[in-house]
Amino acid sequence: MNLDALTRTSGEWLRGTGPESDIVICSRIRLARNLADFPFTNRASDTEKTEIERICRATMDKAGLELDYQSVVNLDALDRQLLVERQLISRELSTGDGPRGVAIGPRENVSVMVNEEDHLRIQVMNSGFSLADVWEQINTLDDQIEEHLHYAFNPQLGYLTACPTNVGTGIRVGVMLHLPALANTKQIEKVFRALHKLNLAVRGLYGEGTQADGDFYQISNQQTLGKSERELIRNLSEVVPQIINYERQARQEWIGQRRQHLHDQVSRAYGVLKTAHTISSSETMHLLSSVRMGVNLGLIDDLEIRTVNELFIHTQPAHLQKIQGEPLEVDERNIARAGYIRRRLASDNQAAEERE
């Protein structure tokens, strides 16, 4: 896989055409698995990690999986950060020690991390609210891998994992939501409290310990022991539609009661993005959040949602430096980011005019 080419493409989860994709960016399921004959990664020597990596790579080849393997050890810091921004690897895998890597599917909806917290972290993510489809895909993928591996499994406890909260099914079921109206109207904290009572975790764009830049929130189960995969998927599948309804209601109330104010906010955000000559990553996320909502509410008609989704990722530091083809200091990135956004928006606007 040519990592430089990622700056010219968008993954499956960014296409913005899945169910409820005005609010649900993507649905993701991750499975934690370990090889029975080796210690957990945090106890394994580099020699053992090398053997784990060799076995896992050979297994994916035997299973006939069309995945491209990248040795994370051989990547420079910028390429590792690029994969983090792309949601293809975790920050833990990027900054970890010893032999480790990731196998990536051609549409970027599949990635298999090797020697992260667990020996294997299998991930599938699709655009929109599509947990049932994601489960079918990852369950099949897991079965294909397990045919060639001996997983660490206990008849009473289930799959054994490095972190006790993952023991059992080893599954993390999650969705990434865009909730600007709930955040703006200060109703988001009420939603968070309700989710916490349901034993659901809320994280930022890049997972645990990150902030909700651009009003993006990841919601997922916290524990796996004692419940089946389908139960955990069903629980989240029942909760997410309620959050979607709350967000839609908040948007409609906002546009009904303060339409001019909302239209002005969206127009100003769009105007700044189209004309700015220097802009920070944080301000970009904030403005794109307003623009994305504006597109979905019909307040902006010359911009595709896919472009907005891509801009959230392509304007992140590593992507931006890869696009420019050179390392950039913060001030230089801010200038390059503004220029890139202006070009993308101008191109989208021109395409919209030609379609008319």
C-alpha positions as CSV (number, residue, x, y, z in Angstrom):
1,M,0.0,0.0,0.0
2,N,1.3,3.4,-1.0
3,L,0.6,5.5,2.1
4,D,1.1,8.7,0.2
5,A,-1.9,7.8,-2.0
6,L,-4.1,7.9,1.1
7,T,-4.1,11.7,0.9
8,R,-5.8,11.4,-2.5
9,T,-8.5,8.9,-1.5
10,S,-11.1,8.4,1.2
11,G,-11.9,5.2,3.0
12,E,-15.2,3.4,3.0
13,W,-16.2,4.9,6.3
14,L,-15.8,8.5,5.0
15,R,-18.0,8.2,2.0
16,G,-21.1,9.6,3.8
17,T,-23.7,7.4,2.1
18,G,-24.6,4.8,4.7
19,P,-27.8,4.7,6.7
20,E,-28.4,7.8,8.9
21,S,-25.1,9.2,7.7
22,D,-26.1,12.8,8.4
23,I,-25.5,12.0,12.0
24,V,-23.7,8.6,12.2
25,I,-20.3,8.9,10.5
26,C,-19.5,5.2,10.8
27,S,-20.2,2.0,12.6
28,R,-17.2,0.0,13.9
29,I,-16.7,-3.3,15.6
30,R,-13.3,-4.5,17.0
31,L,-12.4,-7.9,18.3
32,A,-9.5,-8.6,20.7
33,R,-7.8,-12.0,20.2
34,N,-4.7,-13.6,21.5
35,L,-2.6,-16.7,20.6
36,A,-2.8,-19.4,23.2
37,D,0.9,-20.4,23.1
38,F,2.3,-16.9,23.8
39,P,2.2,-14.4,26.7
40,F,0.2,-11.3,26.3
41,T,2.0,-8.5,24.4
42,N,2.9,-6.6,27.6
43,R,4.7,-9.7,28.9
44,A,6.2,-10.9,25.6
45,S,9.8,-10.4,24.6
46,D,10.8,-8.9,21.3
47,T,11.7,-12.4,20.1
48,E,8.2,-13.7,21.0
49,K,6.6,-10.6,19.4
50,T,8.5,-11.3,16.2
51,E,7.2,-14.9,16.2
52,I,3.6,-13.7,16.9
53,E,3.9,-11.3,14.0
54,R,5.3,-14.0,11.7
55,I,2.5,-16.4,12.6
56,C,-0.3,-13.8,12.2
57,R,1.0,-12.6,8.8
58,A,1.3,-16.2,7.6
59,T,-2.3,-16.9,8.8
60,M,-3.8,-14.0,6.9
61,D,-2.0,-15.2,3.8
62,K,-3.3,-18.8,4.3
63,A,-6.8,-17.5,4.8
64,G,-6.6,-15.8,1.5
65,L,-7.4,-12.3,2.9
66,E,-6.8,-9.5,0.5
67,L,-5.0,-7.3,3.1
68,D,-1.8,-5.3,2.7
69,Y,0.6,-5.7,5.6
70,Q,2.6,-2.7,6.9
71,S,5.3,-3.2,9.5
72,V,4.8,-0.3,11.9
73,V,8.4,-0.5,13.1
74,N,9.6,0.3,9.6
75,L,7.3,3.4,9.2
76,D,8.5,6.9,10.2
77,A,6.6,8.9,12.8
78,L,4.7,10.8,10.1
79,D,3.4,7.7,8.4
80,R,2.4,6.2,11.7
81,Q,0.4,9.3,12.6
82,L,-1.2,9.3,9.1
83,L,-2.6,5.8,9.9
84,V,-3.8,7.0,13.3
85,E,-5.6,9.9,11.7
86,R,-7.1,7.5,9.2
87,Q,-8.5,5.4,12.1
88,L,-6.6,2.4,10.7
89,I,-4.3,2.0,13.8
90,S,-4.5,3.1,17.4
91,R,-2.2,5.6,19.1
92,E,-1.0,2.7,21.2
93,L,0.2,0.7,18.2
94,S,1.8,3.8,16.7
95,T,3.8,4.6,19.8
96,G,4.4,1.0,21.1
97,D,7.6,-1.0,21.3
98,G,8.9,-4.0,19.4
99,P,7.7,-5.8,16.4
100,R,4.2,-4.8,15.4
101,G,2.2,-4.0,12.3
102,V,-1.2,-3.7,10.6
103,A,-2.9,-5.4,7.7
104,I,-5.2,-3.1,5.8
105,G,-8.1,-3.8,3.3
106,P,-8.2,-2.1,-0.1
107,R,-11.3,-0.1,0.9
108,E,-9.9,0.7,4.4
109,N,-12.9,-0.7,6.0
110,V,-10.8,-3.6,7.4
111,S,-7.7,-3.4,9.5
112,V,-6.0,-6.1,11.6
113,M,-3.5,-4.7,14.2
114,V,-0.7,-7.1,15.4
115,N,1.0,-6.8,18.8
116,E,-1.1,-3.9,20.1
117,E,-2.5,-4.4,23.6
118,D,-3.5,-7.9,22.3
119,H,-1.9,-10.1,19.7
120,L,-4.7,-9.3,17.3
121,R,-7.1,-6.4,17.1
122,I,-9.5,-7.1,14.2
123,Q,-11.5,-4.1,13.1
124,V,-14.2,-3.5,10.5
125,M,-15.9,-0.1,10.0
126,N,-18.5,1.0,7.5
127,S,-20.2,4.3,6.6
128,G,-23.4,5.2,8.5
129,F,-25.4,3.2,11.0
130,S,-24.8,-0.3,9.9
131,L,-23.8,-2.5,12.9
132,A,-25.6,-5.6,11.6
133,D,-23.6,-5.5,8.3
134,V,-20.3,-4.8,10.2
135,W,-21.0,-7.7,12.5
136,E,-21.5,-10.1,9.6
137,Q,-18.3,-9.0,8.0
138,I,-16.1,-9.1,11.1
139,N,-17.6,-12.5,12.2
140,T,-16.7,-14.0,8.9
141,L,-13.2,-12.5,9.0
142,D,-12.6,-13.7,12.6
143,D,-13.7,-17.3,11.6
144,Q,-11.4,-17.2,8.6
145,I,-8.4,-16.3,10.8
146,E,-9.4,-18.7,13.6
147,E,-9.3,-21.6,11.2
148,H,-5.5,-21.3,11.2
149,L,-4.8,-20.1,14.7
150,H,-5.3,-21.4,18.3
151,Y,-6.9,-18.6,20.2
152,A,-6.5,-18.2,24.0
153,F,-10.0,-19.3,25.1
154,N,-11.5,-20.5,28.3
155,P,-14.9,-22.4,28.3
156,Q,-16.2,-20.4,31.3
157,L,-14.7,-16.9,30.6
158,G,-14.5,-16.9,26.8
159,Y,-11.7,-15.2,24.9
160,L,-8.8,-14.2,27.2
161,T,-7.4,-10.7,26.7
162,A,-4.8,-8.4,28.2
163,C,-7.3,-6.1,29.7
164,P,-9.9,-7.7,32.0
165,T,-12.7,-5.5,30.6
166,N,-12.4,-7.2,27.2
167,V,-12.5,-10.8,28.6
168,G,-15.5,-12.8,27.2
169,T,-16.4,-11.9,23.7
170,G,-13.5,-9.5,23.3
171,I,-15.7,-7.2,21.3
172,R,-16.0,-3.4,21.2
173,V,-19.0,-2.2,19.4
174,G,-19.1,1.5,18.6
175,V,-20.5,4.3,16.4
176,M,-19.0,7.7,15.6
177,L,-21.7,10.4,15.8
178,H,-21.7,14.0,14.8
179,L,-23.8,15.9,17.4
180,P,-23.4,19.7,16.9
181,A,-26.9,20.6,17.8
182,L,-26.9,18.7,21.1
183,A,-23.5,20.2,21.9
184,N,-24.6,23.7,21.1
185,T,-27.8,23.6,23.0
186,K,-26.0,22.1,26.1
187,Q,-28.1,18.9,26.0
188,I,-25.1,16.7,25.4
189,E,-24.2,16.3,29.1
190,K,-27.7,14.9,29.8
191,V,-27.1,12.3,27.0
192,F,-23.7,11.4,28.4
193,R,-25.2,10.8,31.9
194,A,-27.8,8.5,30.4
195,L,-25.2,6.6,28.4
196,H,-23.0,6.2,31.5
197,K,-25.9,4.6,33.4
198,L,-26.2,2.1,30.5
199,N,-22.5,1.2,30.9
200,L,-21.6,2.8,27.5
201,A,-18.4,4.8,27.1
202,V,-18.2,8.2,25.3
203,R,-14.9,9.2,23.7
204,G,-13.5,11.7,21.2
205,L,-12.6,11.4,17.6
206,Y,-9.5,9.3,18.2
207,G,-10.7,7.2,21.1
208,E,-9.9,7.1,24.8
209,G,-8.4,10.2,26.2
210,T,-9.2,12.5,23.2
211,Q,-11.5,15.5,23.0
212,A,-14.7,15.7,20.9
213,D,-13.2,18.0,18.2
214,G,-15.7,18.9,15.6
215,D,-18.6,17.6,17.8
216,F,-17.6,14.0,17.0
217,Y,-18.3,11.4,19.7
218,Q,-17.5,7.7,19.8
219,I,-20.0,5.6,21.8
220,S,-19.2,2.0,22.6
221,N,-19.7,-0.8,25.1
222,Q,-17.4,-0.8,28.1
223,Q,-17.4,-4.4,29.2
224,T,-17.8,-7.7,27.3
225,L,-18.0,-10.4,30.0
226,G,-21.3,-12.0,30.5
227,K,-23.1,-10.9,27.4
228,S,-23.0,-12.3,23.8
229,E,-21.9,-10.4,20.8
230,R,-25.4,-10.1,19.5
231,E,-26.7,-8.8,22.9
232,L,-24.0,-6.1,22.9
233,I,-24.8,-5.1,19.3
234,R,-28.5,-5.1,20.1
235,N,-28.0,-2.9,23.1
236,L,-26.2,-0.2,21.2
237,S,-28.5,-0.6,18.2
238,E,-31.4,0.3,20.5
239,V,-29.7,3.3,22.1
240,V,-28.2,5.0,19.0
241,P,-31.6,5.7,17.2
242,Q,-32.7,7.6,20.3
243,I,-29.6,9.8,20.2
244,I,-30.2,10.3,16.5
245,N,-33.7,11.5,17.2
246,Y,-32.5,13.8,20.0
247,E,-30.0,15.4,17.6
248,R,-32.5,15.8,14.8
249,Q,-35.1,17.3,17.2
250,A,-32.4,19.7,18.5
251,R,-31.5,20.7,14.9
252,Q,-35.2,21.3,13.9
253,E,-35.8,23.3,17.1
254,W,-32.7,25.3,16.4
255,I,-33.6,26.0,12.8
256,G,-37.2,26.7,13.7
257,Q,-36.6,29.1,16.5
258,R,-33.4,30.7,15.4
259,R,-33.1,30.1,11.7
260,Q,-31.4,33.4,10.8
261,H,-28.9,32.9,13.6
262,L,-28.1,29.4,12.5
263,H,-27.9,30.3,8.8
264,D,-25.6,33.1,9.7
265,Q,-23.4,30.8,11.8
266,V,-23.2,28.2,8.9
267,S,-22.5,30.9,6.3
268,R,-19.8,32.6,8.4
269,A,-18.1,29.2,8.9
270,Y,-18.3,28.4,5.2
271,G,-17.0,31.9,4.3
272,V,-14.0,31.7,6.6
273,L,-13.1,28.3,5.3
274,K,-13.3,29.5,1.7
275,T,-11.2,32.6,2.3
276,A,-8.8,32.1,5.2
277,H,-5.1,32.2,4.6
278,T,-4.1,30.6,7.9
279,I,-6.2,28.4,10.1
280,S,-5.5,26.0,13.0
281,S,-6.6,22.4,13.1
282,S,-8.9,23.1,16.1
283,E,-10.6,26.0,14.3
284,T,-10.9,23.9,11.2
285,M,-12.7,21.2,13.0
286,H,-15.1,23.7,14.7
287,L,-16.0,25.4,11.4
288,L,-16.3,22.2,9.4
289,S,-18.8,20.9,12.1
290,S,-21.1,23.9,11.4
291,V,-20.7,23.4,7.6
292,R,-21.4,19.7,7.8
293,M,-24.6,20.4,9.6
294,G,-25.5,23.2,7.1
295,V,-25.1,20.8,4.2
296,N,-27.4,18.2,5.9
297,L,-30.0,20.9,6.7
298,G,-30.0,22.2,3.1
299,L,-28.4,25.5,4.1
300,I,-25.5,24.9,1.8
301,D,-26.2,23.4,-1.7
302,D,-22.9,23.5,-3.5
303,L,-20.9,21.1,-1.3
304,E,-20.9,17.3,-1.0
305,I,-20.9,15.7,2.4
306,R,-18.2,13.4,1.3
307,T,-15.9,16.4,0.8
308,V,-16.6,17.7,4.2
309,N,-15.9,14.3,5.8
310,E,-12.6,14.0,3.9
311,L,-11.6,17.5,5.0
312,F,-12.0,16.5,8.6
313,I,-9.2,13.9,8.0
314,H,-7.1,15.4,5.2
315,T,-6.5,18.6,7.2
316,Q,-5.0,16.8,10.2
317,P,-1.3,17.4,10.7
318,A,0.1,14.2,9.2
319,H,-2.2,14.2,6.1
320,L,-1.4,17.8,5.5
321,Q,2.4,17.3,5.6
322,K,2.1,14.3,3.3
323,I,0.0,16.4,0.8
324,Q,2.6,19.2,0.9
325,G,5.4,16.6,0.6
326,E,7.6,18.0,3.4
327,P,7.7,18.5,7.2
328,L,6.0,21.6,8.4
329,E,6.1,23.6,11.6
330,V,2.8,24.6,13.2
331,D,2.6,28.1,11.5
332,E,3.5,26.6,8.2
333,R,0.8,23.9,8.6
334,N,-1.8,26.5,9.4
335,I,-1.0,28.3,6.1
336,A,-0.9,25.1,4.1
337,R,-4.2,23.9,5.6
338,A,-6.0,27.1,4.7
339,G,-4.7,26.8,1.1
340,Y,-5.7,23.2,0.8
341,I,-9.2,23.9,2.1
342,R,-9.7,26.8,-0.3
343,R,-8.7,24.6,-3.3
344,R,-10.9,21.7,-2.3
345,L,-14.0,24.0,-1.7
346,A,-13.4,25.9,-4.9
347,S,-13.2,22.6,-6.8
348,D,-16.4,21.3,-5.2
349,N,-18.2,24.6,-6.0
350,Q,-17.1,24.5,-9.6
351,A,-18.3,20.9,-9.9
352,A,-21.7,21.9,-8.5
353,E,-22.0,24.7,-11.0
354,E,-21.2,22.3,-13.9
355,R,-23.9,19.9,-12.7
356,E,-26.4,22.6,-12.8
